[in-house]
Amino acid sequence: MRFVGTHMTRYAYTMPVFLDPHTIRLRPRSDPRQKVIEFSIDIAPYPDGFTEGIDAWGNDVMWAWFSQTHEALEITTRFVVETDHENPFDFITPSPDAEGLSPSYNEDEREALAPYLLSHQQESTVRALADEAARAVDGAIVAFPGELARLIHDRCEMVYRPVGGPLPAAETLLTGRGSCRDLTVLFMEACRSIGVASQFVSGYVAQRPVGEDPELHAWAGVYIPGGGWRAYDPSLGLAVSDGHVKLAAAARPAGAAPIDGAYRSGGAQSTLFSRIWLDVT
């Protein structure tokens, strides 16, 4: 698929504020499954300085810093990305030991995956959901993430919740509803509860309800022996192929935030406005 998009984010303040350094993760990642054809970024006010690099999670980032005071901050990106991964199951596990749950990660993999295996919300109900998915696929690692995504999709209604961090996994499961980031955290915690490495991913998705404006989307990555990081979307209940564009991924949601920064002032309030224009062919 070919994604042509513009993403505008504007913070308006009730009085002039001093902007602390900001971390910006809005450049789509380049990897074997997606290729960045064009990318540009405009920042107003123009930063006094900036540098580009790779963060601890392997994301393309820009660090920008400012001086003086400002009444608004606006960041606009424009991009063209091509995705080419129609078959999400184009791999084999390297040995019979790697086919089951919990996965048989080798020593080097386990050290690198440690942050993605750490469960922050150990709950019996979440573990029970993971066990149910595992039983349904006879403990097969390749089939488990897809079954888990299907179960969450069938049992939890996705709702629009524009602000706020992800809810605890057990709360989302109990209420049976949550935003895409809530469902993703539930998926991640279920994976980690049985030793499957999982990550939080942010980006854009082609498949949205008719008439609904494009929004940032969240889904999960699962590390499978022989396949590496593979993506699953519990909001849609499926394995990700070429209908998603990845911006950033990390062990915790904060590490994949598109914009991370703060401001200082004597009591100013901020208002966030964001708009995404996306054409998919």
N, C-alpha and C positions, 0 to 999 in steps of 0.2 A: 504494500500500500504506500501511497504518497501522501504525507501530511504537510499542508501549508498553513501556517498559523501565525497569529499575533497574540501576545499575552501582555496585558497592561495591568499593573498594580499601582495604586495610588494611596498614600497615607496623608491625610490632612490633619493638621493640628490646630487647636483653638488659640494658640499663641506661638510665637517663635520658639523653637527648641534647638538644642544642640544634639546633633546626630552622632551617636557612637559608631564605631566601625561596624559595617554590615557584611555578612556572608551571603552570597547570592548563588543559588544552585538552580539556575534556569536554563542552562545550556544542555540540550539533550545529550545523553551519553552515546559515544560511538563504540560499537562492539560488533561481533559477527552477525548479530540479528537486526541491527539498525544502523543506518549510515546518515550522518549529518551532511546535507548538501549545501545548505546556506544557514548562517546564523549571524544575527547582529543584536546589539543591546544598546539602549539609550537610557541614561540616568539623568534626572533633573531634580535638584541641582547637580551640575557636573561635579564629580568627586575631585577633591584636592589631590588624591592619589588612589591608585588601585593596582592590584596584581592578580594574575591568574595562576591557578595551579590545581593540584589534586589533593583532596582532603583525605582523612584517615580511612575513609570507606571507599576510596577510589572514584569519587565523584568529581566532575569538572566544576570548579568553583571560581568565583571572583570575590576577592576581599577588597572592599572600597571604604575609604575614610574621608571625612569632611571637616571643615572648619566653619567658624561663624555660626549664626543661627538661621533656621529656615522654617517656613510655615507649611511646607509640604515636601514629600518625597515621592517621585514617580519613576517607576522602572518599567520599560517596555522592551520586550524581545520579539524578534521576528525570525522565523525558522522554516526550513524545508527539510523534511526527514523522510527517508525511504526505509520501510521495514520489509524484511525478506525472511520470514520464518513461518511458513505455512504449516509445517509439521512439528508440533512441540514434543514429539516422541521419537525423534531421529537419533536414538542412542541405544546402547545396551549396557547393562551393568557388567563390571569387569569379572565377577566371579560369583558363584552361588552364595558365598558368605555375604555379599553386598546386596542381595536381592530382598532381604527381609527387614523387619523392624525389631529393634532399633538398627539403623544402618551401621554397617561395618566400615566406618571412616578409618583411613590409615592414620598413623601417628602425626604426620605433618598436617594432614587435613584437620584433624581434631584440634591441634593447637591453633591453627588459623581460624577455625570455626567456633572457638570457645565463646565469643560474644554472642553468636547467633544461636547458641544452645542454652544460654542462661535464661531461665524462666523468672520473671519478675512478679508473677501473680499466680502462684501455685494454688489452684482450686480443684476440688474433687469433681465438680460438675464439668469443668473443662477437660480434665483427664478422662472422664467418662465418655465425653463426645469423641475424643481421639481414639479411645478403645473401641467404640462402636464402629468408627470408620475403618479401623484396622481389621476388626473381625469380618466386616463386609467384603474385604478384599483378600482375606486369608493371610494377612500380614505381609503383603507385597509392597515394597517401598515405591515402585513405579506407579502403582494404582492408588496408593493411599492418599496423596495430596488431592487428586481429582475427586475422590469420594468425599473427602473432608470438605472441599469447596462446595460440592453438591449439597451436602447435609446442611451447611451453614446457609446457603442460598435458599433452600427449601424451608428452613425453620425461622429465619430472621428476615424481617422486612427491611429493605434499605430505605432510609429517610434522609432528607436534606438537612444537614446541620452545619451551617457555614462557618461557625467559629467554635473554638474550644478544642482542647486536646482529646485524644481517643479515650473512650470510657474503658473501665476495667473489663476484661474479657468475661468474667462471670456475670457482670451486670448486663452486658449485651445479650448473653445467652439466656438469662432469666427473663428479660423483657421481650425478647424475640424481635428486636428492632435496633437499628443503628445506622450511622453513616458508613460510607465506604471505609474510612479509617478505623471505625469501631469493629467492623466485620473483619478487617485485615488483622487487627491486633488479636481478635478471638482466634483466627486461623493460626497466627504465629504461636500463640501460647499453647494451643492444642498440639501443634507440631512439636514444640520444645518439650512438652510434658512427657513425650515418649521417645525423646532423643533424636528428633529430626531437626536439623539446622534450618532456620527460617529467618528472612529479612523483610523489612518494610520498604516498599517501593512507591514512589510518587511519580506522576506523569499525566499523560493525556490518553483518552480512550476514544475509539471511533464509534462504538456502539452506545448510543444514548436514546432515551425515549423520544419519540417524535415531538417536536416543539420545545424540547428542553434545551436551554443554552448550554454550551460546553463549559465544563468546570474542571478544575484539577481533580485527579482521581488517585485512589490508592489501591494497591494490591500487594501480594506477597511473593517472595521468592523462596524456593526450597532447594537445598543442596542435595543432589542425588549422585551417588557414586557412578562414574561413567558418563554422567550427563551434565555435571556442574550445576550452576544456578539455573533453575527452571521456574517459570512464573505461573502463578495460579491466582484467579480472581474470584474470591468468595462472593462478591456482590453480584457476579454474573453466573457463578457456579460452574466455572470451566477452566481448563488449561489455556494459558495465553499463547496465541500464535502471533499474527502480524497486525492485530488491531489495536495494539497499545504502543505508546512511545514513552520510554523510560527517561525521566529527568535525573533522579537520584535514588540511591538505595543505601540502607544502613541497618545496623542491628536494632536500633530503636527509632521510633518515629521522628524524634527531634533531629536526628542526623540526616534525614531526608527532607527537611523543611526547605521550601523553595527560597525563602528569604528569612534570615535570622539576624536580628539587630535590635537595638534599643535607642531611646532618646532620653535626654535630661532636660528638666525645666521645673518651674515653680508651680506645678499643678495642672499642666496642660493635659487635655484629653485628645485622643486620636480617633479618627474614623477611617476605616479601610474600605476601599472600593476596588474590585477586581473584575476584569472582563477578558474573555478569551474568544477569539475568532478562529475557527478551525474549518478547513476544507479538506476532505478526505476523498481520494480517488483510488 
